[in-house]
């Protein structure tokens, strides 16, 4: 499998924008009714084979790279 190592920085963005980018990329657990119900919200990386190396670094297969690159560029993440 051919893959791409992606590292990005989001320090110039506000906290809410950083959180939104992380949720959109990696997904998150949505809890309602005081944790009685738990829903898994999938992110962009769930559609492709990937390995999360650290908070801002991941490895993704090449066929998903273009969508991830467009997502990061659209949100002005370097």
Secondary structure, 3 states (H helix, E strand, C coil): CCEEEEECCCCCCCHHHHHHHHHHHHCEEEEECCCCEEEEECCHHHHCCEEEEECCEEEEEHHHHHHHHHHHHHCCCC
